[in-house]
């Protein structure tokens, strides 16, 4: 987690930081307001707090060393936190698989934001494309420290008949490692189920790869060809090595050949990502398909499988390939992904979405963003629409959790969160914002709403797996046994099977962690 410290600024500089933002009305923990991109670049506002996305001035630099990007504290004053939106959940899914097998996950595979984003939230949703913004928080038992949650939600997923048609190119790993139970067999079963649920006007192509790549089925309309699609799926058998680069290149070429105007064109990669021949570097693979991605807007949906899993490669491909990843460990997971998540992700409600949180220097001493280490965006690039953000579909929520240290005894405006995105069809930019006052902070994390508590529990769990149960970095963290008890209570309160699975995972980690 990156850590930032703010300093008090005089009224003149504070006023400058508010330029370009629209004054929001109200002061509740979930207040939100919207403004257009044109409004966002006009003057306005007052000096009562630090507002989001102030217009960047290349000359407004802090005097001092600008070259050391690895130090713990950013150059003062850094009031802003900016990142590309991400709905990946693979890290949490793979951790659950590892724990169920009696092993602690490698700390390098634990990404806290993917733990947090694996759970349903209770945010209000917008009526159309874009996002609603919810900002809330709670104080912890560490003096002057709070957890602040920034929640973004897209509109509910529409009836399948109302979405645009889909052109899906499945890129299936059939290398020898996919012979393990729970890999290719699971993928074939799930693809068969999904084929039955696609609409007649959807299209499917299938590319396989082992040491070489092959187009097994060119882009084919589903309507009268379901039997042909099922036959292509049934013939898949594992063989040879893993040339993932060749698979991706052939997959995107096939997607371009079958490109459908007015449809959602997407590549779906199903693999254990254990590349061992050909190009094995994510950046090299992505460069080979850069034209297809940029010119045709083809997005990537990565599905990870297997007990041995190339987590880093799959995450890099998704982050830089305008997509996201999930991890499938069993039949229930597979049917959830292929029968519910993937159809829901066929549609897009936002392209290149980024978030920016502005903390008020009058009330905030320092802050830390939990996770999103690989999704950071330069603050001045928040409104640069040529800079990649995240592609988000309907029915999604995105949560960012911050540890925030407030100035002792201060009251008033604490933070304003903004999200910017491009309309998926017109590419017109839009923004929406919400803000939080210190008076809206709950007095305790464990007195906040159940869904806030689930968010905190997931973050504390990821923190313990990354750093060790005896070395928590988040304020208010508890040891794993107590956290497991909290999760048990939340599973009962929410009646949510996903939270019950979380409690089970924490108990498993507790049993694998040495006690003092």
ABEGO torsion letter per residue (X at the ends): XBBBBBBBBBAAAAAAAABGBBBBBEABAABBBBBBAAAAABBEEBAABBBBGBBBBAABBBBEBAABAABABBBOBBABBBBBBBABAAAAAAAAAAAAAGBBBBAAABBAAAAAAABBBABBBBABBEBBBBBBBBBBABBGBBBBBBBBBBBBBBBAAABBBBBBBBBBBABAAAABBGBAAAAAAAAAAAAAABBAABBBBBBBBBABBBBABBBBBAAAAAAAAAAAAAABBBBEBBBAAAAAAAAAAAAAAABBBGBBBBBBBBBAGBBABEBABAAAAAAAAAAAAAAAGBBBBBBBBEABBBAAAAAAAAAAAGBBBBBBABAAAAAAAAAAAAAAAABBABBGBBBBBBBBAAABABBBBBEGAAABBBAAAAABAABBBBBBBBGBBBBBBBBBBBBBGBBEBABBBBBBBBBAAAGBBBBBBBBBBAAABBABAAABBAAAAAAAAAAAAAAAAAAEAABBABBGBBBAAAAAAAAAAAAAAAGBAAAAAAAAAAAAAAAABBBX
